Amino acid sequence: MTDANWKLKDGAELNIDDVAKIACALKSLSAYTTLVCAEEDSPEDLEQIVNEGMEAMERIFEV
């Protein structure tokens, strides 16, 4: 994927809180995948972290 595919929305600023939420969401997705592969139930807190990260991405990046 090239940098040209990632554009900030007009007026959006990339702040450290959103970057942290995105990073946590990606880490949580990795943990979730590991849990699913091990056939265990996923904790609800992982789902919340992933959702917060996705919301942060939607706020700052054009879709």
Buried (B, 14 or more C-beta within 10 A) or exposed (E): EEEEEEEEEEEEEEEEEBEEBBEBBBBBBEBBEEBEEEEEEBEEEBEEBBEBBBEBBEBBBEE
